[in-house]
């Protein structure tokens, strides 16, 4: 039986396959060209990613993003090489798995994501939104922000892969690269390097040439004009950053400068972290005081705790008595009045910095009103250019007097100051009770909490660690994480002490303002103090009936720990680890030491190696999946060989296609066997026997069984394997074309003539 007797001639088959090959070359190009384009785009994206250093600090995010993008790109390349459809959806699934393995591995069952996986990724995305809203670029490499950047670049790789399949891919790729180049400039206002633009533009020209290259005489004629055009394009890319106007940030958050300190209508607690982390130090105010110690200057009192943040108190009518009113029924408490004169330097706010508890303010210009918690606010004016004097109380109870006080948390006027959300992590109350174990009164419990956070618990001051590790803020979940990580700044220390106190039934709230500052000179025979933007601060206040609100300092190395005079013991204003003569200097020193080591540990030593190992393992798994699927299909077909020869013939067709033999789903068994027989080294006898079996099974009136044919199939496959080159063997194992289904396949180049199988 010849090819013609089956109704299809060798010439016709070759003609059909040639037309199909032509169409394939127009639409998909060669595999080598596709891989080359992917590599060029990958290099361009890696370079463009460096431009985002104006948006995010550190190095770990860059490594993580590169690995996620590389894994996604490899998935696209493998799927394209195998010939599978729906590459983009499958690549998105691969990227999602990679993000889960890297960012929320604890939610996986093996390598399978769970509902918790999607929920935790959603929480990280929500946290990233909060950071974007509240922080100024460049932000710390917090896990939520790294997730956003890594996932975005993974999606960009998928978009680029889709564009590469289009006929006019170069223009789309160019627009994609330009948008990635411009994004960090639009966020931060800092234009990336000119050389980055030049190099990426050159890489795009390489893609443009590979997409429009011609062969023969016409190509030689066009080389001159093309060279001139490429040179002009590169020159334009060099000139563009130089002559273009400065780019200003247009993003709604990252590109904006920090908000005004304690700005109108904004929760001051939410602004502390951002203002503490902003670059540069400004002098907020200077002051002189008759108080025995430099005072904290309060601008707002926060008493309403939602579980997610602290909010300023508003209703003075239902507040516990404080200041002179709290002391009027307790004449045994020693109290002195002193004056503090404050001069505003570079501070614009509608909240007036005053020592607590104040009784009178003089010298103010404009209209100022009494605020909650013995503070002052204005609805029409601000602090610019103000010099004013504040009379305040210096309340000096003894430790014995305070220990004798019992404050009833059931008091109607203190219900808000003892309220907690319904779901408070157990670690907060457990830690509070463990720390205060043995204390028999509210004062000793408060001191124990203060000392635990300030000295005894191993906590460190850091303004960046909470952002980098994703627990910045002041809600109960943040406090629980802070108690585990033991690193943060005043927001975390003051919130932790206040909430722990409430779990013990002790009324508490938070004060926001300025720490004491440092001595900068002498004025009118008194020390002159200076408070800068570095002294922005939050501290805890505890209520004692008959005394009022007493400030406690739980943040390490800032100010002095609160303690009252013990009988027979001289008072002291310092505690372990403090430098009383220059407290602000101690604060800055502590901050710098902790931040530098904290960033190294968080960003390099832990996350980057884990990300690299996880991604490397995922790459190995991804590369091995096609081979594993192909092996499983072959085993399944062999298991059915006893009942039918069809699975064996399908296996022969697939194996031949994996080794690069042309194939069409319209082939007859003899036509395909004829083409396969042209391969060098083929076992023709085994191939003939297998062909006879399948033809008898399909065309004979009564099928004749002569064994299952597995040995003949193995012989043909072994002969194919022996005759194949090393590259063909690797390609057949790692990227089997047969996984794409029964689609026509024609290798690049002209088909060799075929003869009838003997």
Secondary structure, 3 states (H helix, E strand, C coil): CCCHHHCCCHHHHHHHHHHHHHHHHHHHCCHHHHHHHHHHHHHHHHHHHHHHHHCECCCHHHHHHHHHHHHHHHHHHHHHHHCCCCHHHHHHHHHHHHHHHHHCHHHCECCECCHHHHHHHHHHHHHHHHHHHHCCCCECCCHHHHHHHHHHHHHHHHHHHHHHCCCCHHHHHHHHHHHHHHHHHHHHCCCCCHHHHHHHHHHHHHHHHHHHCCCHHHHHHHHHHHHHHHHHHHHHHHHHHHHCCCCCCCCCCCCCCCCCCCCCCCCHHHHHHHHHHCCCCCEEEEEEECCCCCCCEEEEEEEEECCCCEEECCCHHHCCCCCHHHHCCCCCCEEEEEEEEEEECCCCCCEECEECCEEEEECCCCCCEEECCCEEECCCCCCCCCEEEEEEEEEECEHHHHHCCCCCCCCHHHCHHHCCCCCCCHHHHHHHHHHCCCCCCHHHHHHHHHHHHHHHCCCEECCCHHHHCCCCCCCHHHHHHHHHHCEECHHHHHHHHHHHHHHCCCCEEEEEEECCCEEEEEECCEEEEEEEHHHEEEEEEEEECCCEEEEECCCCCCCCCCCCECCCCCCCCCCCCCCHHHHHHHHHHHHHHHHHHHHHHHHHHHHHHHHHHHHHHHHHHHHHHHHHHHHHHHHHHHHCCCCCCHHHHHHHHHHHHHCCCCECCCCCHHHHHHHHCCCCCCCHHHHHHHHHHHHHHHHCCCCCCCCCCHHHHHHHHHHHHHHCCHHHHHHHHHCCHHHHCCCCECCCCCCCCCCCCC
